[in-house]
Amino acid sequence: MTYQRVFLVLIVFILSIGLGTPHSYGQEVVVKLKLSPAGQFDAKTKTIEGKVTVKNNEVSAQNIKVPLNTLETGIKLRDEHMKDKYLDVKKYPYATLKVGKGVDGKGDGEIEIRGITKKIQGTYKIEKNILEAEFPLKLSDFEIKGIRYMGVGVKDEVRVIVKMPIN
C-alpha cells in the first residue's frame, strides 16, 4: 500500500490520533523483514502519532510519526540491536511520514528515517474506516546496513504495512 501506509519499519513504523491522545484501536505498523539465507520476522507497534483524512476520494496524511523505540520483534536481544545499533533511536526517535497522498488505491509520499528523507510509493485500501497501506523500503537508503547475526542477515528491502483509523 502506498506511502500512506506509512511506515516504517523496520522500521517503521505508528500512532496517536487526534489531539495527541494515544489510541490503539485499528492502528498498527508492521515491518516485514526477510532473512538470508532463509526465514523472516516482523517488527510491530501499535503506537502511531498523527491522522489520515479522506476528502473527495483523496487520502492524505502529514507528519505521521512512529516512535521507533516501541517496535518489537518478540526477541529481546534482537529488539535491542534493532533499536540501539541499527535505528539509533536515541538520536533518531521517530520514523516520520512527512507527507502522503493517494487516489484509487495508489499513493506516494516522503518518509524520514534516521534523518534521511526518501520518496515512497505504495498501495492502500480502506475497510470499515481503517486505512491499510503497504509500501517497500530499502534499508540501505537510510544507511541501515550489515544486519547480521551468527551468519544470518536481513535483506535490504522490507515491506511496511500500516493500519490507521481515518478521521
TORROKOL-809425 format. One line per field, with one value per residue: x, y negated, z of N, C-alpha, C, O, CB in turn. Coordinates in steps of 0.02 Angstrom, whole numbers, plus 32768, in hexadecimal, padded with zeros to 4 digits. Atoms other than C-alpha are relative to their C-alpha. Glycine has a CB too. Layout:
// residues N
n.X: X | ...
n.Y: Y | ...
n.Z: Z | ...
ca.X: X | ...
ca.Y: Y | ...
ca.Z: Z | ...
c.X: X | ...
c.Y: Y | ...
c.Z: Z | ...
o.X: X | ...
o.Y: Y | ...
o.Z: Z | ...
cb.X: X | ...
cb.Y: Y | ...
cb.Z: Z | ...
END
This chain:
// residues 167
n.X: 8029 | 7FDC | 7FD7 | 802D | 7FFE | 7FC7 | 7FCF | 7FC6 | 7FD6 | 7FDC | 7FEE | 8025 | 801B | 8013 | 8026 | 802A | 802E | 8023 | 7FDC | 7FC7 | 8015 | 7FEF | 8035 | 7FE6 | 8033 | 7FF9 | 7FC1 | 7FC7 | 7FCB | 7FDB | 7FCA | 7FF1 | 7FB9 | 7FEC | 7FBC | 7FD7 | 8018 | 8046 | 8028 | 8019 | 801E | 8023 | 7FF8 | 8044 | 8014 | 8043 | 7FF9 | 7FF9 | 8017 | 8016 | 8041 | 800C | 8041 | 8018 | 802B | 800B | 7FDE | 7FB7 | 7FE6 | 7FC4 | 7FE2 | 7FC5 | 7FDD | 8011 | 7FC1 | 7FFC | 7FC8 | 7FDC | 7FF1 | 803A | 7FFF | 7FEE | 7FFB | 800C | 7FC1 | 7FE4 | 7FBE | 8009 | 801D | 7FCB | 7FD4 | 8025 | 800A | 7FC3 | 7FCB | 8013 | 802D | 7FE4 | 803C | 7FF0 | 7FF2 | 8037 | 8036 | 803D | 8006 | 8036 | 801C | 8005 | 803C | 8016 | 803F | 8013 | 8041 | 8010 | 7FD8 | 7FB8 | 7FEA | 7FB9 | 7FF1 | 7FBA | 7FF6 | 7FBF | 7FE6 | 7FBA | 7FEF | 7FFC | 8043 | 8004 | 8043 | 801A | 803D | 801F | 8047 | 8028 | 8047 | 8025 | 8037 | 801C | 7FE0 | 7FBA | 7FD3 | 7FC8 | 7FD2 | 7FC4 | 7FCD | 7FBD | 7FC8 | 7FBD | 7FDD | 7FC2 | 8010 | 7FFF | 7FBF | 8007 | 7FDD | 7FD8 | 8025 | 7FEF | 7FF3 | 7FF1 | 8005 | 8041 | 8006 | 8040 | 7FFD | 8002 | 8044 | 8033 | 8044 | 801F | 8049 | 8019 | 8049 | 8013 | 8045 | 8008 | 8025
n.Y: 803A | 803C | 8021 | 8012 | 7FCB | 8016 | 7FE8 | 7FF7 | 7FDD | 7FD2 | 8037 | 8028 | 800F | 8043 | 803C | 8021 | 8022 | 8039 | 8034 | 7FE4 | 7FCB | 7FC0 | 7FD1 | 7FC5 | 7FDE | 8001 | 801A | 7FD3 | 8001 | 7FC1 | 7FFF | 7FBB | 7FF9 | 7FBD | 7FEF | 7FDB | 7FDC | 7FEE | 8015 | 8044 | 8015 | 8040 | 8033 | 801C | 802F | 801C | 8046 | 802C | 8045 | 8022 | 7FEB | 7FF9 | 801A | 7FF2 | 8034 | 7FF9 | 7FC4 | 8007 | 7FF2 | 8028 | 7FFB | 802A | 7FF9 | 7FC3 | 7FED | 7FBF | 7FFE | 7FC3 | 7FDA | 7FD5 | 7FC5 | 7FC1 | 7FC6 | 7FC3 | 7FE8 | 803A | 8012 | 801C | 8042 | 802D | 800E | 8027 | 8044 | 8023 | 7FFE | 800D | 803A | 8035 | 8024 | 8039 | 8039 | 8005 | 7FDC | 7FF5 | 7FFB | 8030 | 8009 | 8049 | 800F | 7FC8 | 800B | 7FC8 | 7FFD | 7FC0 | 7FC8 | 8009 | 803E | 800D | 802F | 8006 | 7FE5 | 8010 | 7FD0 | 800E | 8042 | 7FFC | 8001 | 7FDE | 7FF9 | 7FBC | 7FF3 | 7FC3 | 7FF6 | 8002 | 7FF2 | 801A | 7FD5 | 8011 | 803E | 7FF3 | 8000 | 7FD1 | 8012 | 7FD5 | 801B | 7FE5 | 802D | 7FE3 | 8015 | 8023 | 8047 | 8024 | 7FF0 | 7FC6 | 7FCC | 7FCE | 7FE0 | 7FB9 | 7FE2 | 7FB9 | 7FEA | 800E | 8048 | 801C | 8019 | 8048 | 801A | 7FEB | 8016 | 8021 | 8000 | 802E | 8003 | 803B | 8019 | 803D | 8036
n.Z: 8000 | 800D | 7FD0 | 7FCA | 7FD2 | 7FE4 | 7FDC | 7FF5 | 7FF2 | 7FD5 | 7FED | 7FFD | 7FD4 | 8004 | 8001 | 7FD0 | 802D | 7FE4 | 7FDB | 7FDE | 7FD3 | 801D | 800D | 8021 | 8026 | 8049 | 801A | 7FF8 | 8033 | 8004 | 8030 | 8010 | 8011 | 8017 | 7FED | 802E | 803B | 8000 | 7FC6 | 7FFD | 7FC1 | 8003 | 7FCB | 7FFB | 7FCC | 8005 | 7FEB | 803A | 7FF3 | 803D | 801A | 8048 | 8013 | 8044 | 801A | 8048 | 8018 | 7FF9 | 7FBD | 7FF2 | 7FBE | 7FF5 | 7FC0 | 7FDB | 7FDE | 7FDE | 7FD1 | 8010 | 7FC3 | 7FF0 | 802C | 7FDF | 802B | 7FDA | 7FE4 | 7FDD | 801A | 8044 | 7FF7 | 7FE9 | 803A | 8031 | 7FE7 | 7FEC | 8032 | 8045 | 8005 | 7FD6 | 7FE9 | 7FD4 | 802B | 8031 | 7FDD | 8029 | 8049 | 800D | 8042 | 8003 | 8027 | 8028 | 8023 | 8029 | 8021 | 8020 | 7FE8 | 800C | 7FE3 | 7FF9 | 7FCC | 7FE9 | 7FBD | 7FE2 | 7FCF | 7FF0 | 801B | 8049 | 801E | 8041 | 801C | 7FFE | 8025 | 7FEA | 800C | 7FC4 | 8005 | 7FC7 | 7FEB | 7FBE | 7FE8 | 7FF1 | 8039 | 7FFD | 8035 | 8004 | 802D | 7FF4 | 7FEE | 8001 | 7FC3 | 8011 | 800E | 7FC0 | 7FE3 | 7FD4 | 8026 | 7FDC | 7FC9 | 8000 | 7FC0 | 8006 | 8046 | 801D | 800A | 8016 | 8045 | 8003 | 800A | 7FD0 | 8010 | 7FC7 | 8003 | 7FCF | 7FF9 | 7FD9 | 8007 | 8028 | 7FDD
ca.X: 8000 | 8034 | 80A0 | 800B | 8023 | 80A8 | 8124 | 819C | 81F2 | 8252 | 8237 | 81B3 | 8147 | 8084 | 8003 | 7FAE | 7F15 | 7EC3 | 7F03 | 7F99 | 7F34 | 7F79 | 7F00 | 7F18 | 7E71 | 7E8D | 7F3F | 7FDE | 8083 | 80D4 | 817D | 8199 | 8251 | 8295 | 8332 | 83C0 | 83D9 | 8325 | 829A | 8244 | 8204 | 8196 | 81B8 | 8112 | 80C8 | 801B | 805D | 8045 | 8034 | 7FCF | 7F35 | 7EFA | 7E6D | 7E03 | 7DB4 | 7D68 | 7DB4 | 7E64 | 7EC0 | 7F3E | 7FB1 | 8035 | 80B5 | 8083 | 8103 | 8132 | 819A | 821E | 8240 | 8192 | 81BD | 81C4 | 81F7 | 81D5 | 828D | 82D9 | 838D | 8355 | 82EA | 837F | 83F0 | 8369 | 8348 | 83F6 | 8469 | 8407 | 837D | 83DE | 833B | 8392 | 83CC | 833A | 82A1 | 821F | 81FC | 8191 | 8120 | 8138 | 80B0 | 8048 | 7FBD | 7F5B | 7ECB | 7E78 | 7EE4 | 7F8E | 7FF5 | 809D | 80F3 | 8192 | 81D1 | 825E | 82C2 | 8367 | 8363 | 835B | 82C2 | 8292 | 81FD | 818E | 8103 | 8085 | 7FD2 | 7F43 | 7E92 | 7E0C | 7D98 | 7D26 | 7D76 | 7E25 | 7EAD | 7F26 | 7FBD | 8054 | 80F8 | 81AB | 8245 | 82FD | 835A | 83FA | 83A1 | 839F | 8452 | 8419 | 8493 | 84EB | 8462 | 84AA | 84AF | 84FF | 8503 | 844F | 842D | 8398 | 8374 | 837D | 82C7 | 823E | 8181 | 8127 | 806E | 8012 | 7F60 | 7F12 | 7E63 | 7E25 | 7DF0
ca.Y: 8000 | 7F53 | 7EE6 | 7EBD | 7F5F | 7F11 | 7F53 | 7F84 | 8003 | 805A | 7FF3 | 7FB1 | 7F85 | 7F2A | 7EC5 | 7E4E | 7E09 | 7D63 | 7CEC | 7D54 | 7DD3 | 7E81 | 7EFB | 7FAB | 7FDD | 800B | 7FCB | 802D | 8026 | 80C7 | 80CF | 8174 | 81A4 | 8237 | 8290 | 82D7 | 8367 | 838B | 8355 | 82B5 | 8251 | 81BA | 811B | 80D6 | 8046 | 8004 | 7F58 | 7ED4 | 7E17 | 7DBB | 7DD1 | 7E00 | 7DA6 | 7DCB | 7D41 | 7D53 | 7E01 | 7DC0 | 7E05 | 7D94 | 7D98 | 7D24 | 7D39 | 7DE9 | 7E1D | 7ECA | 7ECD | 7F4B | 7F7D | 7FCF | 804D | 8101 | 81A2 | 821D | 8238 | 81C2 | 81C9 | 81AC | 8119 | 80CD | 80DE | 8099 | 8001 | 7FD9 | 800E | 8001 | 7F80 | 7F1B | 7EEA | 7E78 | 7E07 | 7E2A | 7E53 | 7E50 | 7E8D | 7E04 | 7E06 | 7D4F | 7D4D | 7DCE | 7DC8 | 7E4B | 7E67 | 7F08 | 7F7B | 7F36 | 7EB2 | 7E63 | 7DF8 | 7DD2 | 7E2E | 7DFE | 7E80 | 7E5F | 7DAA | 7DE2 | 7DB9 | 7E29 | 7E34 | 7ECC | 7F19 | 7F9B | 7FD5 | 7FC6 | 7FFE | 7FBE | 8032 | 8004 | 7F58 | 7FA4 | 7F7B | 8009 | 7FD3 | 8036 | 7FFC | 803A | 7FEA | 800A | 8008 | 7FD0 | 7F30 | 7F02 | 7F39 | 7FD9 | 805F | 80FD | 8146 | 81F2 | 8266 | 8312 | 831C | 82E5 | 823A | 81CA | 81A8 | 80F3 | 80DF | 80E6 | 80D5 | 805C | 8071 | 7FE8 | 7FEC | 7F4A | 7F0B | 7E84 | 7DDF
ca.Z: 8000 | 7FE4 | 803D | 80A3 | 80F2 | 813E | 8184 | 81BA | 81E1 | 8207 | 8214 | 8223 | 824E | 82D3 | 8324 | 8398 | 834B | 8360 | 83E4 | 8410 | 846F | 8459 | 840B | 83D0 | 8385 | 82D0 | 82C7 | 82AF | 8253 | 821A | 81C7 | 816F | 8168 | 8105 | 8139 | 80D3 | 80B9 | 80F2 | 8167 | 8198 | 822D | 824F | 82B1 | 82F4 | 8354 | 8378 | 83A6 | 831F | 8329 | 82A6 | 823C | 818F | 8137 | 809E | 8037 | 7F8A | 7F76 | 7F9E | 8034 | 8088 | 811E | 8166 | 81EF | 821F | 82A1 | 82DD | 837D | 834C | 8400 | 8402 | 8377 | 83B3 | 835D | 83E8 | 8412 | 8492 | 8451 | 839D | 83D8 | 8433 | 8399 | 8326 | 8393 | 83D3 | 8346 | 82A4 | 82C3 | 8345 | 839C | 8419 | 838C | 8313 | 837E | 82F1 | 8243 | 81F7 | 8162 | 8136 | 80B2 | 8059 | 7FD8 | 7F7C | 7F05 | 7ECC | 7F35 | 7F01 | 7F57 | 7F75 | 7FF4 | 8053 | 80EB | 8160 | 81BF | 8216 | 81D8 | 8121 | 80B7 | 8024 | 7FAF | 7FC0 | 7F58 | 7F87 | 7F8B | 8004 | 8026 | 809B | 80FB | 818C | 819D | 81AC | 812D | 810B | 80A7 | 806C | 8022 | 800C | 8059 | 803C | 80E0 | 808A | 8052 | 810A | 812B | 8181 | 8147 | 817D | 81E9 | 820E | 82A2 | 82A5 | 81E6 | 81CA | 8180 | 815C | 80A4 | 806D | 8036 | 80B9 | 80A8 | 811A | 8140 | 819B | 81DD | 821A | 8240 | 81CA | 8218
c.X: 802C | 8023 | 7FD6 | 7FFE | 8040 | 8029 | 802C | 8018 | 801D | 7FFB | 7FD4 | 7FDC | 7FC7 | 7FCB | 7FD9 | 7FD3 | 7FE3 | 802D | 803C | 7FEE | 8011 | 7FC3 | 801F | 7FCC | 800C | 8042 | 8039 | 8031 | 8024 | 8035 | 8013 | 8048 | 800E | 8049 | 8023 | 802F | 7FB5 | 7FDE | 7FE9 | 7FE8 | 7FDF | 8016 | 7FBD | 7FFB | 7FB8 | 8000 | 800F | 7FE5 | 7FED | 7FBC | 7FFF | 7FBB | 7FEF | 7FD0 | 7FFB | 8029 | 804D | 8013 | 803D | 8015 | 803D | 801C | 7FE6 | 8042 | 7FF8 | 803C | 8024 | 8011 | 7FC6 | 7FFE | 8016 | 7FFF | 7FF0 | 803E | 8025 | 8044 | 7FFB | 7FE3 | 8035 | 802F | 7FDE | 7FFC | 8040 | 8034 | 7FEB | 7FD3 | 801A | 7FC8 | 800E | 800C | 7FC6 | 7FC3 | 7FC3 | 8010 | 7FC4 | 7FEC | 7FF3 | 7FC1 | 7FEF | 7FBC | 7FF1 | 7FBB | 7FF9 | 8030 | 804B | 8014 | 804B | 8009 | 804A | 8003 | 8047 | 8010 | 8049 | 8018 | 8006 | 7FBA | 8003 | 7FB7 | 7FEC | 7FC1 | 7FE3 | 7FB6 | 7FDB | 7FB9 | 7FE0 | 7FC6 | 7FEB | 8025 | 8049 | 8027 | 8036 | 802C | 803D | 8031 | 8044 | 8030 | 8041 | 8024 | 803F | 7FF4 | 8004 | 803F | 7FFB | 801C | 801F | 7FDD | 800A | 800C | 8008 | 7FF3 | 7FBE | 7FF8 | 7FBA | 8008 | 7FF1 | 7FB9 | 7FD0 | 7FBC | 7FE2 | 7FB4 | 7FE8 | 7FB4 | 7FF1 | 7FB7 | 8000 | 7FD8 | 7FD7
c.Y: 7FC3 | 7FE4 | 7FF2 | 8038 | 7FF9 | 8034 | 802A | 8031 | 8030 | 7FE4 | 7FEB | 7FF5 | 7FF3 | 7FE8 | 7FE8 | 7FD5 | 7FC2 | 7FCF | 801C | 8036 | 8043 | 802C | 803D | 8024 | 7FF8 | 7FE6 | 8030 | 7FF3 | 8042 | 7FF8 | 8049 | 8005 | 8048 | 800A | 8025 | 802C | 8011 | 7FE6 | 7FB9 | 7FF1 | 7FBD | 7FD4 | 7FDB | 7FCC | 7FEC | 7FB6 | 7FD5 | 7FBC | 7FE0 | 8018 | 8000 | 7FE5 | 8014 | 7FC8 | 8007 | 8039 | 7FFB | 800B | 7FD5 | 8008 | 7FD2 | 800D | 8039 | 8019 | 8044 | 7FFD | 8043 | 802A | 802E | 803E | 803D | 8039 | 8041 | 801F | 7FC4 | 7FEB | 7FE2 | 7FBA | 7FCD | 7FED | 7FD3 | 7FB6 | 7FDA | 7FFC | 7FE9 | 7FC2 | 7FC5 | 7FD3 | 7FC7 | 7FC1 | 7FF3 | 8025 | 8012 | 8012 | 7FD4 | 8001 | 7FB5 | 7FEB | 803E | 7FF0 | 803D | 7FF9 | 8045 | 8038 | 7FFB | 7FBD | 7FF9 | 7FCC | 7FFD | 8018 | 7FEF | 8033 | 7FF0 | 7FBE | 7FFE | 8004 | 8020 | 8001 | 8049 | 8003 | 8041 | 8003 | 7FFB | 8017 | 7FE6 | 8030 | 7FEC | 7FC6 | 800A | 8000 | 8034 | 7FF2 | 802E | 7FE1 | 8020 | 7FC9 | 8026 | 7FE6 | 7FD8 | 7FB7 | 7FD5 | 8010 | 8036 | 803B | 8033 | 8020 | 804B | 8017 | 804B | 801B | 7FF4 | 7FB5 | 7FEC | 7FE6 | 7FB6 | 7FE4 | 801E | 7FE7 | 7FE2 | 8000 | 7FD5 | 8002 | 7FC5 | 7FF0 | 7FC1 | 7FCE | 7FD9
c.Z: 8000 | 803A | 803C | 8031 | 8022 | 801D | 8017 | 801C | 8005 | 803D | 801E | 8014 | 800E | 802E | 803C | 7FD7 | 8023 | 8022 | 8026 | 8031 | 7FE2 | 7FF9 | 7FE1 | 7FD7 | 7FB6 | 7FE6 | 8010 | 7FC8 | 8005 | 7FCB | 7FF6 | 7FE6 | 7FEC | 8011 | 7FC7 | 8029 | 8001 | 8040 | 7FFB | 8047 | 7FF5 | 803A | 8002 | 8037 | 7FF4 | 8013 | 7FC2 | 8013 | 7FBE | 7FEA | 7FB4 | 7FF2 | 7FB8 | 7FED | 7FB5 | 7FE2 | 8002 | 8049 | 800A | 8049 | 8002 | 8045 | 802B | 801E | 8022 | 802F | 7FF9 | 803D | 8014 | 7FD3 | 8028 | 7FCE | 8024 | 801F | 801D | 7FE4 | 7FBA | 8005 | 8015 | 7FC7 | 7FCE | 8016 | 800C | 7FC8 | 7FBB | 7FF8 | 8028 | 801B | 8030 | 7FD7 | 7FCF | 801C | 7FD5 | 7FB8 | 7FF1 | 7FB6 | 7FFB | 7FDB | 7FD7 | 7FE1 | 7FD5 | 7FE4 | 7FE1 | 8012 | 7FF4 | 801E | 8002 | 8038 | 800F | 8048 | 8018 | 8036 | 8009 | 7FE1 | 7FB4 | 7FE4 | 7FBB | 7FE9 | 8005 | 7FD4 | 8019 | 7FEE | 8042 | 7FF1 | 8040 | 800D | 8046 | 8021 | 8018 | 7FBE | 800C | 7FC4 | 8002 | 7FCE | 8010 | 8015 | 7FF8 | 803D | 7FF0 | 7FED | 803E | 8028 | 8036 | 7FD8 | 802F | 803A | 7FFB | 8048 | 7FF6 | 7FB9 | 7FDE | 7FFB | 7FEA | 7FB9 | 7FFF | 7FF8 | 8033 | 7FE7 | 8040 | 7FF5 | 803A | 7FFF | 802E | 7FF8 | 7FD7 | 8028 | 7FD0
o.X: 8067 | 801E | 7FEF | 7FE4 | 8065 | 8013 | 802A | 8012 | 8006 | 800A | 7FE1 | 7FDF | 7FB8 | 7FC9 | 7FBF | 7FEB | 7FDD | 805F | 804A | 8019 | 7FFF | 7F9A | 8055 | 7FDD | 800D | 8049 | 803C | 801E | 8037 | 8026 | 8027 | 8058 | 7FFC | 8071 | 8003 | 8053 | 7F9A | 7FFF | 7FF8 | 7FDE | 7FEB | 8023 | 7FA6 | 8020 | 7FA0 | 7FCB | 8043 | 7FB2 | 8015 | 7F9B | 8027 | 7F8C | 801B | 7FA1 | 802F | 8047 | 806F | 7FF8 | 8067 | 7FED | 805F | 7FF6 | 7FDA | 8073 | 7FC5 | 8075 | 8009 | 801C | 7FCD | 7FD4 | 8044 | 7FD4 | 7FE9 | 8039 | 8037 | 804E | 801D | 7FF7 | 8036 | 8040 | 7FFC | 800A | 8047 | 8052 | 800E | 7FDC | 8005 | 7FC7 | 7FE4 | 7FF8 | 7FB7 | 7FB7 | 7F9C | 8043 | 7F90 | 8015 | 7FC3 | 7F9E | 801A | 7F91 | 801F | 7F90 | 8028 | 8044 | 806F | 7FEE | 8070 | 7FDA | 8073 | 7FDA | 8076 | 7FE9 | 806E | 8052 | 801B | 7F92 | 802E | 7F89 | 8016 | 7FA0 | 8007 | 7F9E | 7FF9 | 7FA3 | 8001 | 7F9E | 8014 | 8035 | 8062 | 8016 | 8055 | 8017 | 804F | 801E | 804F | 8028 | 8044 | 802C | 8050 | 8022 | 800C | 8041 | 801E | 7FFD | 8028 | 7FFD | 7FEB | 8025 | 7FDA | 7FD7 | 7FB6 | 8004 | 7F93 | 8039 | 7FCF | 7FA9 | 7FCE | 7FB9 | 7FE5 | 7F9B | 7FFD | 7F95 | 800B | 7F9C | 8030 | 7FA4 | 7FB4
o.Y: 7FC6 | 7FFA | 7FEE | 802F | 802A | 806C | 8060 | 8023 | 8065 | 7FDF | 7FDA | 7FFC | 7FE3 | 7FE5 | 8010 | 7FAD | 7FBF | 7FB9 | 8005 | 804E | 804F | 8032 | 803A | 8052 | 7FC0 | 7FDE | 804F | 7FE2 | 8059 | 7FE5 | 806B | 7FE8 | 8076 | 7FDB | 8044 | 8010 | 801D | 7FD9 | 7F95 | 801F | 7F9B | 7FED | 7FC2 | 7FCC | 7FED | 7F97 | 7FDD | 7FB7 | 7FDF | 803E | 7FDF | 7FF3 | 8022 | 7FB9 | 8008 | 8031 | 8026 | 7FEB | 7FCE | 8017 | 7FC9 | 8017 | 8032 | 8024 | 8053 | 7FF8 | 8077 | 8066 | 8056 | 8069 | 803A | 803B | 8075 | 804F | 7F96 | 7FAF | 7FB1 | 7F8E | 7F95 | 7FB3 | 7FA3 | 7F89 | 7F9F | 7FC7 | 7FC1 | 7F9B | 7F8C | 7F97 | 7F9B | 7F8B | 7FB9 | 805E | 803D | 7FFD | 7FDA | 7FF9 | 7F9C | 7FBD | 8063 | 7FD2 | 805D | 7FD8 | 8060 | 8060 | 8029 | 7F8C | 8027 | 7FAE | 8013 | 8006 | 7FEF | 803F | 7FE8 | 7FB8 | 7FCB | 802F | 800F | 8000 | 8076 | 7FD1 | 806F | 7FDE | 7FFE | 8019 | 7FDD | 803E | 7FE6 | 7FC8 | 7FE2 | 8024 | 8035 | 7FFB | 8049 | 7FCA | 8035 | 7F8E | 8063 | 7FA9 | 7FA8 | 7F8E | 7F98 | 8009 | 8033 | 8053 | 8026 | 8031 | 806D | 7FF2 | 806C | 8051 | 8004 | 7F91 | 8016 | 7FC2 | 7F9B | 7FB0 | 805B | 7FB8 | 8001 | 7FEE | 7FDE | 7FFF | 7FC0 | 7FF7 | 7F9A | 7FDF | 7FAA
o.Z: 800E | 8073 | 8075 | 8068 | 802B | 802C | 7FF9 | 8057 | 8019 | 8078 | 8058 | 8051 | 8048 | 7FF1 | 8062 | 7FAF | 8060 | 8006 | 805D | 8056 | 7FA9 | 8027 | 7FC5 | 7FB2 | 7F9C | 7FAA | 8045 | 7F90 | 803A | 7F92 | 8025 | 7FB2 | 8010 | 800F | 7F9D | 8053 | 7FCB | 8072 | 7FCC | 806F | 7FC4 | 8071 | 7FCF | 8067 | 7FBC | 801B | 7FA3 | 8036 | 7F8F | 800D | 7F93 | 8017 | 7F90 | 8012 | 7F92 | 7FAE | 7FE8 | 8076 | 7FDE | 8075 | 7FD0 | 8075 | 8066 | 7FFB | 8041 | 8019 | 800A | 8037 | 8042 | 7FDE | 8050 | 7FA2 | 8004 | 8045 | 7FF8 | 7FD8 | 7FAB | 7FDF | 7FFC | 7FBE | 7FB5 | 7FEF | 7FFA | 7FBE | 7F9B | 7FC9 | 801A | 800F | 8038 | 7FEB | 7FC0 | 8009 | 7FE9 | 7F9C | 8012 | 7F89 | 8019 | 7FF0 | 7FC1 | 8001 | 7FBB | 8000 | 7FC5 | 7FE7 | 8005 | 801C | 7FF2 | 8050 | 7FE7 | 8071 | 7FF1 | 8064 | 7FD9 | 7FCD | 7F99 | 7FF9 | 7F92 | 8012 | 7FFF | 7FC8 | 802C | 7FC4 | 8077 | 7FB8 | 8073 | 7FE0 | 8073 | 805C | 803F | 7F8F | 8040 | 7F8A | 8037 | 7F99 | 8049 | 8004 | 8005 | 8044 | 8014 | 7FF4 | 803B | 8065 | 8069 | 7FA9 | 806B | 806C | 7FD3 | 8072 | 7FDE | 7FB0 | 7FA4 | 802B | 7FD3 | 7FAA | 802C | 8015 | 803D | 7FBE | 8075 | 7FC0 | 8073 | 7FCB | 8066 | 7FC1 | 7FD8 | 8045 | 7FE3
cb.X: 7FD1 | 7FD5 | 801E | 7FBC | 7FF6 | 7FF2 | 7FF9 | 8010 | 8003 | 8046 | 8014 | 7FF5 | 8013 | 7FED | 7FD6 | 8029 | 7FC9 | 7FCD | 7FD1 | 8026 | 7FB4 | 8035 | 7FC9 | 801D | 7FBC | 7FCB | 800F | 7FEA | 8031 | 7FD0 | 803E | 7FCD | 802D | 7FF4 | 8000 | 8028 | 8026 | 7FF6 | 8028 | 7FC8 | 8035 | 7FB4 | 803E | 7FCE | 802E | 7FCF | 8038 | 7FDB | 8036 | 8031 | 7FC9 | 8008 | 7FFE | 7FDE | 8019 | 8012 | 7FEB | 8017 | 8012 | 7FF2 | 8014 | 7FEF | 7FF9 | 7FDF | 8014 | 8006 | 7FE7 | 803F | 8011 | 7FC0 | 802E | 7FD1 | 8044 | 7FDE | 802B | 8008 | 802E | 7FD2 | 7FC8 | 8028 | 8016 | 7FB9 | 7FD7 | 801E | 801B | 7FDD | 7FBB | 8032 | 7FD2 | 803E | 8040 | 8016 | 7FEA | 7FD4 | 7FF6 | 8017 | 7FBF | 803D | 800B | 7FFC | 8002 | 8005 | 7FF9 | 8000 | 7FE8 | 8011 | 7FE4 | 801F | 7FDA | 801A | 7FF5 | 8001 | 7FF5 | 802D | 8040 | 802B | 7FE6 | 801C | 7FFE | 7FF1 | 800E | 8008 | 7FF3 | 7FFF | 7FF2 | 7FE7 | 8014 | 8003 | 7FD7 | 8009 | 801E | 7FE8 | 8016 | 7FED | 8005 | 801B | 7FF8 | 8026 | 8012 | 8023 | 7FBB | 7FC1 | 8021 | 7FB5 | 8036 | 803E | 7FB3 | 803E | 7FC7 | 7FD7 | 800F | 7FC6 | 8031 | 7FE7 | 7FCD | 8029 | 7FE8 | 800F | 7FD4 | 801C | 7FE2 | 801A | 7FE3 | 802B | 7FE0 | 7FDE | 8030
cb.Y: 8000 | 7FD0 | 7FC2 | 7FF0 | 8043 | 7FD1 | 7FFC | 7FD9 | 7FFC | 800C | 7FDB | 7FF5 | 7FE6 | 7FF2 | 8005 | 7FD7 | 802F | 8016 | 7FDD | 7FCA | 7FFB | 8022 | 7FE1 | 8030 | 7FE5 | 7FD7 | 7FBB | 804A | 7FC3 | 803D | 7FD5 | 801C | 7FEA | 8008 | 802A | 7FD0 | 803E | 804C | 8009 | 7FF4 | 7FFD | 800A | 7FCF | 8037 | 7FC1 | 8027 | 7FF8 | 801D | 7FD7 | 800A | 7FD2 | 804A | 7FB3 | 8046 | 7FB9 | 7FBF | 8010 | 7FBB | 804D | 7FB5 | 804A | 7FB5 | 7FC0 | 8037 | 7FCB | 803B | 7FF5 | 7FEF | 7FD2 | 7FD8 | 7FF4 | 800E | 8004 | 8032 | 8026 | 8011 | 803E | 802F | 8002 | 8020 | 8042 | 801D | 8002 | 8023 | 8046 | 803C | 8013 | 7FD6 | 8031 | 8010 | 800C | 801D | 7FD7 | 7FC3 | 804C | 7FB9 | 802C | 7FE2 | 7FC2 | 8040 | 7FBF | 803F | 7FC7 | 7FF7 | 803D | 8003 | 7FF8 | 7FE6 | 8011 | 7FB6 | 804D | 7FB8 | 804B | 8039 | 7FEA | 803E | 7FB8 | 8048 | 7FE7 | 8016 | 8004 | 8008 | 8044 | 7FBA | 804E | 7FB7 | 804B | 803D | 7FE4 | 8044 | 7FB9 | 804B | 7FB6 | 8049 | 7FB3 | 8023 | 7FE5 | 7FEF | 803D | 8024 | 7FFB | 8011 | 7FC2 | 800D | 7FE0 | 7FE1 | 7FED | 800F | 7FF0 | 8028 | 8047 | 8020 | 7FE9 | 7FC8 | 8027 | 7FE8 | 800F | 7FE5 | 803B | 7FB7 | 804A | 7FB8 | 8043 | 7FC3 | 7FF4 | 800F | 7FD1
cb.Z: 803B | 7FE5 | 7FE5 | 7FE6 | 7FE1 | 802E | 8014 | 8016 | 8012 | 7FEE | 7FD9 | 7FEC | 800C | 7FC1 | 7FCD | 8036 | 7FE8 | 802F | 802F | 8022 | 800F | 802A | 7FD1 | 8033 | 8013 | 7FE4 | 801D | 8002 | 800A | 7FF0 | 8018 | 7FCB | 803B | 7FB4 | 803F | 7FCF | 7FF9 | 7FFA | 803F | 7FCD | 8039 | 8001 | 7FF3 | 800C | 8002 | 802E | 8035 | 7FC1 | 8024 | 7FC9 | 801A | 7FE8 | 8007 | 7FFB | 8015 | 7FDD | 7FBA | 7FE6 | 8008 | 7FF1 | 8011 | 7FF7 | 8027 | 7FD0 | 8034 | 7FCD | 804A | 7FDB | 8039 | 7FF8 | 7FC4 | 803B | 7FE1 | 7FD5 | 7FCA | 804A | 7FFF | 7FD6 | 8034 | 8039 | 7FDE | 7FF6 | 803F | 803B | 7FFB | 7FE4 | 8018 | 7FD8 | 8021 | 802B | 7FD9 | 7FBB | 8039 | 8002 | 7FE6 | 8013 | 7FF3 | 7FDF | 7FD1 | 8029 | 7FD5 | 8027 | 7FCA | 7FB5 | 7FE1 | 7FB4 | 8044 | 7FBD | 803F | 7FFB | 8001 | 801E | 7FE9 | 7FE9 | 801D | 7FEA | 7FFC | 8004 | 7FB6 | 8049 | 7FB3 | 804A | 7FDE | 801E | 7FF7 | 7FF4 | 7FFD | 802D | 8039 | 8026 | 7FF3 | 8001 | 8006 | 7FEA | 8007 | 7FC1 | 8049 | 7FBD | 802A | 7FC6 | 7FE0 | 8029 | 801D | 8016 | 7FD3 | 8017 | 7FFE | 7FD5 | 8033 | 8032 | 7FFD | 802B | 7FCD | 8031 | 7FD3 | 7FC6 | 7FB9 | 8048 | 7FE5 | 8008 | 8005 | 7FF3 | 801C | 7FED | 8045 | 7FBC | 8025
END
